[in-house]
Amino acid sequence: QSLNNTQISFPSPATCIHHEFVYQVMKHPQKLAVELDEQSLTYCELLYYVQVLSLTLVNEYLITAGEVVCQCVERSLSMVIGIMAIEMAGGVYCPLSPRDPQHRLHALVQQTQSCLVLVHDLTKTKFNYDIVLLSIDSILSNIETDSKIHVNRLSNVVVISDNMAYIIFTSGSTGTPKPAQLRHRNFTRSIQSLVHVDIFNKNDIIIQMARCSFDLHVQEILGTLMIGATVIMLHPQGNYDFEYLSMLMERKQISFLYTVPTLLALFFNFIKDTKKTYIMQYLRSLCTGGERCSVQLVELLESITNNDCSIWNLCGPAETTLQSLFHRVNSEIDTETIPLGRPLPNYSCTVEDNFGLPSFIGQEGEILVRGAGIFAGYLYRDDLNAKVLVEIDGELFYRTGDLARIDSNGLLHYQGRKDHQIKLHGQRIELGEIERCLLNITSISACVVMKWKDDHLVAYVQSSHMNEQELREHCLSHLPPHMIPSLFIILDKLPLNANGKVDRKQLPSPQFSTSTLLTCDKSDTLLNQFEQRIHTIWCQVLHCNENHISRTTSFFSVGGHSLLFIELYHHYQSVFNFDAHSLSIAPFLQQPTISQHSQLLQTVTMSNITATQWHTLHINEGIASFAQERIFLDEQVRFSSDVAVYNEMSTLQVVQGSLSLNRLLQSFRFVLNKHKILRTSLMFNNDDGILRQCITDIHRTFTITMYQTFQNDNELRNIIYQATINPTLFDLSTGHVFHAEILKQQIPLNENENNSDEFITNSDVLLIAFHHAAFDRASSSMFFNDLCFAYNTNAIPIEDDNESLQYIDYSVHERLIDMSTSREFWYLQLEGYNLDSPLSLPVDRHRLSNNHRSSSACVTHISFDNETSQLFLDYASIHHVTPFQLGLSILYTFLFKLTHGENDLCLSCLNANRYKTELQKIMGMFVSTLPYRIQLDPHWSFDDLVKYVREKCLSILEHSHYPLQHILANLHINQSDISFLETMFDFITISSHSDELSLDGASFKQVSFEESFEVAKVDFMLTFIYNPILENNKLSFRLTCSHDLFDEITVTNIGRRLEYCLQQLFSSDETINQIGTCLTSILKINLILREENQEMEDVIFCRQSHIINEGMFF
């Protein structure tokens, strides 16, 4: 049966590739033509460089029309310029892969009889001196800007559409690769057919994925430039770097992507696992081909792409120019297999049985193709041309060798091959070429190569004088990487059938778990634990057992291939904690042994260790830290000077024993002497706008304040509250950032005759205060540990320990960190976010933009029972998230519902920011305030949201040192007027040792703060608190809102709705937990309280007694 597609009328007679390119330059000279990382060329600029190189080819190397010019370059702008320059000079482009061994490269050049090879700096060493080379880079770098290009000389180059445009080598069954010749009209007509069905068009931004050994790269480069679209190039090995690809998909707004199914599956699974589906928002056309496409893959693609994206299954050998069959995929229709489809416009095909007769519907037969793209034959191979090019009814057809059947809808379905040609990861391979290569070894009398499952080539060799290593080395020097067998099985004799031919069914099955693992001699045993870790990762990726793999054996010689290598690289990134910017995949590919990988990974590990080794700078003055800057400026700009917002209080009441005031004073001076940040001043220089810090000696004269007394708890709490909001408690300009005060309880003398000002006794209170610019939550345990040590040992202040790292040293070191990567990260995080639009929270009033915050707060505190608390913790454990990440996920869910569906949510979170080991032992202010933005999908389940938040938090972790003020400055926004800073989240875990303060036997209790003591630093602050010490109510939350915007009753209601939201997720009560296992959409979470719901039902359904039910009369 014959399948025909409509014959379309092309807009003009068949032209040449470079003619179409020049036409696009004339239409839009300033449009972006090609881009690679930070390099780019417009159409006009690209034409200029193409003309320069073309004239060099014509004038200096005397290239004439129809002459083959080879090119061997890595992915680069030089690749694009070189290809188009060859076309413009009238030459025939022949790509050579830099991955091929030197022996093969020389053989291909000789086979084409090419007299010139274009190279660049990275590839010119691959050829001997007997081959003429032209470095593209040297020509382009020597252009004189003021020189004129004699373009008119190119008009003497006569090229017509019947001229050859390029040659692509395909694998040959006789052992010699076959050079397929394609005409200009073949290519231009094929591209026009693709444009006609809208597979790609002039508005697309196309990412160049294919290797130059794959003919698809010609479509991606020349086809793109021919229609006036934009092509985004990748750096070498960039198609294996999924982080890099993901970044380009989003930043460059890629609309067209074409690659083989195996790589597509890996990439889209990576996108799914990392919750980066948003990067596909611009994708319009997603194409796959080169090997069988599965229904499972299509379902994966459809789950990630948007509804406007078309998914195409394309098929066609290089001999029919790019593609000849196409099918737009729909998983709802294509439920069993994905068809090859039908012919493209201006193509047709027929399916013939073994007798050369047309096959009927459902019958298997060979596909023969005719039409605009049929090639001109193999170069210098008339014998092969006679076999594959046949004339039927006066029309020329190409025999593909592919077997297919036609269904009742006229669609072709792939059934296999007539011969031993295979497709491996999209590459077409004639197994006979590999067999011929091995048979060239004189000691091999017979050989069979087979494809094992979908991933490996296995060579069965009959020989008694060769080992696997010798066979592999021979293949490596003669064949491209994708044709190297994963496993060589050496047999004394290959099994034969009754006809004397090799019986392939009797060949032993390869055992990759044992056979491929080479026996190691002493020199190949793993040297250390580092290599052992890498060996373990290899075994996981290769799915082999724990036998030793030689440390000097290539990954590709033990069953590995390029797609498994991507998986290996991602394992490395996860285990050794580095990104592609630190160490890309390229050096791993170039050095593919355990030993070499160990050296590479130790380099990145050692660089991280070196970066952590900060030492004291022996300075007393210096610039303030980023955290100090933020606190200082925030206090000055956002708040009134009448109320303090950064007084951090700790109040301890003696419940047993007594303290000596003299020893306590000596202990305080000991701690201040050791931790210089507690006596460091901050001064703002109006001239240069820099905040500076200076270490003072006020610890020598430090005193404990003693003048306030209290009679009852109310008076005590009032004193504490006044200290909390006292704006004069500290003086940053003098280094007075630490305060200690004794609050004495007035007790009649007859009740305690030993009451003395020299002792702190039962019920007296020790009030300790710090300014937040010098102290954070993590500093608290350090302070009290040192205080206890000093008091219990009667330690006295010693001379300065000049070798210990101090906070002022950190302030200098942090500014020397290379933050360029983090700057880019945070810019991308907030790109496109509406920074001026606050969340639609249910406020009672609005604040004018120029109003100072009063710091007055409305607070609600809600505790959860033990069952809910445990369910919360169990969920975090099962889903491998931290309580912080889970609490943040709850807040996002709640805000999504509270704001009636706002899904682009950005709020602030506090990070401890002690990202280096030695920072764990330094007292000071390290906390960073960072924006956490998510663009949630309303149809996500809560489980999906939690996974997304987890990945978001992990991605932020390595960039948490980047200061907030820089984030804001990069976005050109004012800190005091930014919406996400007014919504904040924090999670506090109370240390189980917090009550173990012991000063020479005296015991204390924390004086609990009243909720009215809270100050509102932001408009909406949610703090989760987990206290494992408590027997009940271990989990609670505190919601603190600014009274400038909210009334008390509003905050209470918000708190109750948040409580109900959490109960729906983590309650075993079936009347509450309607979400069940958190698998249904977050849309179904309800914020209407049960009593409100009951009230609404009463209003709607309860009829008043005086209303007559009129329906009863009918």
NUTORBA-677847 format. One record per residue (C-alpha): y, x, z. Coordinates in steps of 0.5 Angstrom, whole numbers, plus 2048, in hexadecimal, padded with zeros to 3 digits. Layout:
<nodes>
YXZ
...
</nodes>
This chain:
<nodes>
800800800
8078027FE
80D802803
814802800
81B802803
8217FF7FF
8248047FB
82B8057FD
8318077F9
83480D7FB
83C80E7FB
83C8147F6
8378187F2
83381D7F6
8378227F8
8368297FC
83682A803
83D82E804
8408297FF
83F824804
84282880A
84882A806
849823805
84982280C
84E82780E
853824809
85281D80C
853820814
854827814
85682781C
85082381E
84B827822
84582A81E
84182E823
84183082A
83D83582E
83F835836
846837836
84783982E
848834829
84B833822
84E82E81E
84C82C817
852830814
850836818
849836817
84A83680F
84F83C810
849840813
84483D80E
84883F808
84984680B
84284780C
840844805
845849802
84284F805
83B84C803
83E84B7FC
8428517FB
83F8577FF
8388557FF
8388527F8
83484B7FA
8338477F4
8318407F4
82A83E7F5
8298457F9
825845800
829847806
82684780C
829846813
82684881A
82B84681F
82B843826
82F83D828
83683E827
83C83C822
83A84281E
83483E81C
83883881A
83D83D816
837841813
83383B810
83983780D
83B83E80A
83583F807
835838804
83C839801
83A8407FE
83583C7FA
82F8407FE
82983C801
82983C808
82283F80C
82283F813
81E844817
81D84381F
81F848823
819846827
814849822
811850822
81485581E
80E85681A
80E84E818
81684F817
815854812
80F85180E
81384A80D
81984E80A
815852805
81184B804
818848802
81A84E7FE
82184E802
826854801
82A852807
82985080E
82F84D812
82F84F81A
83384F820
833854826
82D851829
829852823
82A85881F
82585C822
820858820
81F85B819
81E862816
823866812
82086480C
82285D80C
82A85C80B
82D858810
834855811
837854818
83B84D818
83E84F81E
84185681B
844852815
84784D819
84A85181E
84D856819
851850816
859852815
85D84C817
86284D812
85D84F80C
85C84A807
856847805
8558477FD
8518407FE
85283F7F6
84C8447F5
84783F7F8
84983A7F2
84583F7EE
83F83E7F2
83B8387EE
8378347F2
83482D7F0
8308287F4
82982A7F1
82A8317F4
8268337FA
82A833800
825835805
81E838807
81A83680D
81383980E
80D835810
807837813
80183980E
7FA83880E
7F883E80A
7FC84280F
80284380B
80883F80D
80B83A808
81283A806
814833804
81A833800
81F82D800
82582B7FB
82C82A7FD
82B8227FA
8258227FF
829823805
82F81F803
82B819801
827819807
82D81A80C
830814808
82A810809
82A811811
83180F811
83080980D
82B806812
830809818
82B80E81B
83281281B
839812819
83F815818
84281381F
83C816823
83C81C827
835820826
83282582B
82E82A827
82782A82A
82282D825
820834824
82283881D
81A83881C
81A83081C
81E82D815
82182881A
82682D81C
82982D815
82A825815
82E82681C
83282C819
83382B812
832823812
837822818
83D826814
83B82380D
83D81C810
84381E815
84081E81B
840823821
83A827823
83982A82A
83583182A
831833830
83183A833
82B83E831
82583A835
82A835837
825830835
82083183A
826831840
82682A842
82C82B847
83082E841
82E82883C
830823841
836826842
83882683B
83581F839
83A81C83E
84082183D
840821835
83E81A835
83881B831
83681582C
830818828
82A81B82B
82481D827
81E82182A
81682182A
81381C82F
810821834
817824835
81A81D835
81581B83A
81782183F
81E82083E
81E819840
81A81A846
81F81F848
82481A847
82081584B
81E819851
82681C852
829815851
82D81784B
82C811847
834810846
834817841
83181283C
83680D83C
839810835
832810832
83280C82C
82C80F828
82681282B
821815826
81A818827
81581A822
811820820
80B81E824
808817827
80D81382B
80980F830
80B808833
80C80B83A
811810837
81580A834
81580683B
81880C83E
81D80D839
81F806839
81F806841
82580B841
82980A83A
82E80483A
82C7FE836
831800830
82D80682F
828806829
82180A82A
81E80C823
81780F821
81881481B
813817817
81381B811
81082280F
81582880D
813827806
816820806
81D822809
81E821810
81B81A811
81881580C
81580F811
81980C816
81880681C
81D803821
819803827
8187FD82C
8137FD831
8137F6832
8107F682B
80D7FC82A
8087FB830
8027FF82E
804805829
80B807826
80B80681F
80D80C81A
811806817
813805810
81680A80A
81E80B80B
822809805
82180C7FF
81A80E801
81380B800
80C80C802
80580A800
7FF80B804
7F880D800
7F180D802
7EC813801
7EB8107FA
7F38107F8
7F38097F9
7F98057FC
7F6803803
7F77FC806
7FA7FA80C
7F67FD812
7F280280E
7F480980F
7F680E80A
7FB814808
802813808
805815801
80D815801
8128157FB
81A8147FB
8208187FC
81E81D800
8178207FD
8188277FD
81882C7F7
81182F7F9
80F8357FD
81283C7FB
80E8407F6
80883B7F8
8068377F2
7FF8377F4
8018337FA
80682F7F6
80182C7F2
7FD82A7F8
8038267FC
8078247F6
80481E7F2
8068197ED
8058127ED
80780D7E8
80C8127E6
80F8137ED
80E81A7F1
80B8197F8
80A81E7FD
80381E801
80481E808
7FD81F80B
7FF81A810
7FA814811
7FD80D813
7FC806812
800800810
8017FA815
8027F3813
80A7F4814
80A7FA80F
80B7FF814
807806814
80380881A
80180F81B
7F981181B
7F981881A
7F881E815
7F381F80F
7F3827811
7F482B817
7FB82B817
7FE82981E
805828821
80682B828
80C82A82B
80F827825
80D82E821
80982D81B
80383281B
7FE834816
7F883681B
7F583A815
7FB83E815
7F984081C
7F284181A
7F4846814
7F884A819
7F284B81D
7ED84C818
7F2852815
7EF85681B
7E9859818
7E585981E
7E585181E
7E084E81A
7E284681B
7E784281E
7E983B820
7F0839823
7F0832826
7F582E829
7F382C830
7F6825833
7FD825831
80082C834
7FC832832
7F983682D
7F283982E
7EF83E82A
7E783F829
7E6846827
7DF849825
7DF850827
7DC85682B
7E285B82B
7E885782D
7EB855833
7F084F834
7F6854836
7F585782F
7F485182B
7FB84E82F
7FF85482D
7FC854826
7FF84D825
80584E829
807853823
80584F81E
80784781F
80C843822
80C84282A
80A83A829
80483D825
80184182A
7FB83E82D
7FB83D834
7F483F835
7EF844831
7E8842832
7E3848830
7DC84682E
7D684A82B
7D5845826
7D983F824
7D4838824
7D283681D
7D082F81A
7CA82E815
7CF830810
7D0837812
7D8835814
7DB83681B
7D983081F
7DF82E823
7DC829827
7D882E82A
7DD83382C
7DE834834
7E4830837
7E983583A
7EA835841
7F1837843
7F083784A
7EC83D84A
7EB840843
7F2841842
7F3845848
7F284C847
7EF85084B
7F485584F
7F285C850
7F6860856
7FC861852
7FD85A850
7FC857857
80285385A
80685885E
809854863
80B84D866
81084C861
80C84C85B
80684885F
80B84285F
80D843858
805843856
80483D85A
80A839856
80683C850
800839852
803832854
80683284D
800834849
7FC83084D
7F783584E
7F3838855
7F683D859
7F2843856
7F7849855
7FB84984E
7FD85084C
80485184E
805855847
80284F843
80784A83F
807843841
80684183A
7FF84583A
7FC841840
7FD83A83D
80583983D
809837838
811836837
81182F83A
80D831840
811837841
817832842
81382F848
81283684B
81983784A
81B83184E
816833853
81A839854
820836855
81E83185A
81A83785E
81F83C85E
82583885E
82983A858
82C837852
82D83984B
83383C84B
830841850
82A84284C
82983F846
82283E843
82384383D
821849841
81B846844
81984483C
81A84B83A
81684E840
810849841
80C84D846
80B84C84E
80E85384F
81485284B
81684B84E
81584E855
81A853853
81F84E850
81E849856
81F84F85B
826850857
828849858
826849860
829850861
82F84E85F
82F848863
82D84C869
833851868
83884C867
83684986E
837850871
83F84F873
842855878
84885587D
84E85787A
851859880
85885587F
85C851884
86084D87F
85E84A878
85F844874
85C83D877
85583B875
855835870
852830876
85883287A
85D831874
85A82A873
85B82887B
86282B87C
865828875
861821877
86482187E
86B82287B
86B81E875
867818876
86881687E
86E815882
87081B887
87081688D
86881688D
86381B88D
85D81A888
859820889
859821890
851822891
84F820899
84982289D
84981F8A4
8448218A9
84481E8B0
8408218B6
83B81D8B9
8378238BD
83A8298C0
84082D8BF
8448328BB
8488388BD
84F8378B9
85083F8B9
8498408B6
84A83A8B1
85183D8AF
84E8448AE
8488418AA
84D83D8A5
8518448A4
84A8478A2
84984289D
85084289A
84F84A89A
849849896
84B844891
85284688F
85383F88B
85483C892
85A840892
85D84088B
86383E889
86583A882
86C83B87F
86E838878
87383D874
878838871
87A83E86C
87383F869
87083986B
86A83C86E
86783A875
865841879
86184287F
862847885
85D84988A
861849891
86084C898
86184589C
85A84589F
85D84B8A3
8628468A7
85E83F8A5
85E83A8AB
85A8348AD
85F82E8AE
85E82B8B4
8638258B6
86081E8B5
85C81A8B9
8598138B9
85680E8BD
85180A8B9
84E80A8B2
8548068AF
85980B8B1
8548118AF
85380E8A8
85B80D8A7
85C8148A8
8578168A3
85A81189E
86181489F
85E81B89E
85A819898
861817894
86681C898
86981F892
86C825897
865827899
86482C894
869831891
86683488B
86C83988A
86A83C890
86383C890
862837895
85C833892
858833898
85982F89F
85682E8A5
85882A8AB
8558278B2
8568208B3
85581F8BB
8528198BE
8568178C4
8518168CA
8538158D1
85281C8D5
84D8198DA
8498178D4
84981E8D2
84C8238D6
84A8298D1
84E8268CC
85282C8CA
85782E8C4
8528348C3
84C8308C1
84A82B8BC
8468268C0
8428208C0
84681B8BB
84B81F8B9
84C8208B1
84C8268AD
8508248A7
8508298A1
85382889A
85482C894
85882B88E
854829888
85782F884
853834888
84D83088A
84882B887
842828889
83D82E888
84183288C
84082E893
839831894
83C838893
841837898
83D83389E
83883989D
83D83E89E
84083B8A3
83A83A8A7
8388418A6
83F8448A8
83F83F8AF
8388408B1
8388488B0
83F8498B2
84184C8AC
84884F8AB
84B8508A4
84A8568A1
84D85A89C
84D857895
847858891
84A85A88A
84385A887
842853888
84484E882
84A849884
84C843881
85284787E
84D84B87A
84A845877
851842875
852848871
84B84986E
84A84286C
850843867
84D848864
847844862
84684285A
84883B85A
84883A852
841836852
843832858
84A830855
84682E84F
84182A853
847826857
84B825851
84582284D
84381E854
84A81A853
84B81A84C
84D81384A
84D810851
85380C852
857810858
85C80B859
85880585A
856804861
84F800863
8507F9863
84F7F886B
8517F286F
8577F4872
85C7F0876
8627F3873
8647F986F
868800870
86E80286C
86C809869
87280C86D
870809874
86D80E879
86680D87C
86780A883
86080D885
85F806889
857804888
8537FE888
84C80088A
8457FC88A
83F7FF88C
8387FC88B
8317FF88D
82B7FE88B
8247FC88E
81F80288E
81B7FE889
8207FE884
822805886
81B808885
81A80487E
82180787C
81E80E87E
81780D87B
81A80B874
81E811874
818815876
814812870
81981286B
81B81A86D
82281886E
82681A874
829815879
830817876
82E81586F
82A80F871
83180D875
83580E86F
83080A86A
83180486F
83980586F
839805867
8357FF867
8397FB86C
8407FD868
83D7FB862
83B7F4865
8427F4869
8467F6863
8437F085F
83F7F585A
8437FB859
83E800857
843807856
84380885D
84680F860
847810867
84881686C
84381A870
84381F875
83F826874
83D82B879
83F830874
83B836878
838838871
83683F873
832841879
83784587D
83C83F87D
83783C882
839840887
841840886
84583B88A
84B838886
84C832881
84883287B
84782B879
848829872
84A822870
847821869
84781B864
840818863
84181385D
83B80F85A
83B80A854
835806856
831801852
8327FA855
82A7F9853
8287FF857
8247FE85D
826801863
820806862
82380885B
82A80985F
82780D864
82481285F
82B81285B
82F813862
82A819864
82B81C85D
83281C85E
83281F865
82E824862
83282685D
838826861
83582B866
836831862
83D82F861
83F82D868
844833869
849831864
84F82F867
851828867
85982A865
85682D85F
85282785D
85882385D
85D82985A
858829854
859822853
861822854
86181D85A
86481C860
86081D866
86481886A
863812865
85B813863
85780D864
850810865
85381486B
85480E86F
84D80C86F
848810873
841811875
83E81687A
83781687E
837819885
83081B888
83181C890
82E823892
828822897
82B82889B
83282589B
8318228A3
82E8298A5
83582C8A7
8338308AD
8398348B1
8368388B7
8328318B9
83782C8B8
8368278B4
83A8228AF
83A81C8AB
83E81A8A5
8448158A6
8438108A1
84980E89D
84C80789C
84C805895
853804896
85480C896
85280C88F
85780F88A
85780D883
85781387E
85680F878
856807876
84E806877
84980B87A
84280987B
83E80E880
83780D881
834810888
82D812889
82C814891
825816892
82681689A
82780F89A
82180B89C
824805898
829804893
82880B890
82B80988A
832806889
839806885
840806887
845803882
84C805883
85180287E
85980387E
85D7FE882
8627FF87D
85E7FB878
8587F787C
8587F2882
8537F3887
8507ED885
84F7EF87E
84C7F6880
8477F2885
8457ED87F
8447F387A
8407F7880
83B7F1880
83A7F0879
8397F8879
8347F787E
8307F187A
8307F5874
82C7FA878
8287F587B
8267F3874
8237FA872
8207FC879
81E7F687D
8177F387E
8197EC87F
8177E8879
81D7E487A
8227E9879
81F7EE874
81F7EB86E
81F7F286A
8187F386C
8167FB86A
81D7FC867
81A7FB860
81F7F585E
8267F685B
82B7F7860
82F7F185D
82A7ED861
82D7F0868
8317EB86B
8377EC870
8387E4871
8367E4879
8307DF87B
8357DA87F
83A7DA879
8347D8874
8327D3879
8397D0879
83A7D0872
8337CC871
8367C7876
83C7C6873
8397C586C
8337C186E
8357BD874
8377B6872
83C7B3877
83A7AC87A
83F7A8877
83E7AA86F
8397A686C
8347A9867
8357A5861
82F7A885E
82B7A3862
82D79D85E
82A79F858
</nodes>
